[in-house]
Structure formats: C-alpha cells, structure tokens
Amino acid sequence: MKNYVCGPCGYVYNPELGDPDSGIKPGTAFEDLPEDWACPICGLDKGVFEEE
C-alpha cells in the first residue's frame, strides 16, 4: 500500500497506521477510505492528496 500526501499541509496518510482518531483502522488503503474522510490536519478532502 502506498502513502498519500496532502498537498496543502503536508500530512502523510500511511495506510499501515490508518487514522485512528477518525476511526480508520490500520491496514486501510487510501482508496478504501470513506468518501467523506478529510485530512485530520487541515480538513480538506481526499482530492488534494497525491501519491507519495
């Protein structure tokens, strides 16, 4: 699984870690994140993320 980076703020979504604070379990691929998931740092949607 690949990491994805939020262009505006630099947050890196690491699928091995998930996003526990948002209820995303470790092992969740970026592609499998809910459509309404947003960057936990800046709040922007998945569309601003790019593959690392």
C-alpha positions in Angstrom: 0.0 0.0 0.0 1.2 3.5 -0.8 1.4 6.6 1.3 -0.5 9.7 0.2 0.4 13.3 1.0 -1.9 16.3 1.5 -0.6 18.9 -0.9 -1.6 22.0 1.1 -0.4 20.9 4.6 2.0 18.0 4.0 0.1 15.5 6.2 1.1 11.9 5.1 -1.6 9.2 5.2 0.2 6.0 6.0 -2.2 3.0 5.4 -0.2 0.9 7.8 -1.1 3.3 10.6 -4.6 4.3 9.4 -6.2 7.3 11.1 -7.4 6.0 14.5 -8.6 9.4 15.6 -11.0 9.4 12.7 -12.0 5.7 13.1 -9.8 4.4 10.3 -8.2 1.1 11.2 -4.6 0.3 10.4 -4.3 -1.5 7.1 -6.9 0.7 5.4 -5.7 1.6 1.9 -6.2 5.2 0.8 -8.5 4.0 -2.0 -10.7 2.4 0.7 -11.1 5.5 2.9 -14.7 6.8 3.1 -15.6 9.5 0.5 -16.3 11.9 3.4 -12.9 11.3 5.0 -10.8 14.6 5.3 -7.3 15.4 6.2 -7.0 15.4 10.0 -4.7 18.4 10.0 -6.3 20.9 7.5 -9.7 19.4 6.9 -9.5 19.3 3.1 -11.0 16.3 1.2 -9.3 13.3 -0.4 -9.0 15.2 -3.7 -6.0 17.2 -2.5 -3.9 14.1 -1.7 -1.2 12.9 -4.1 0.6 9.5 -4.1 4.0 9.8 -2.4 
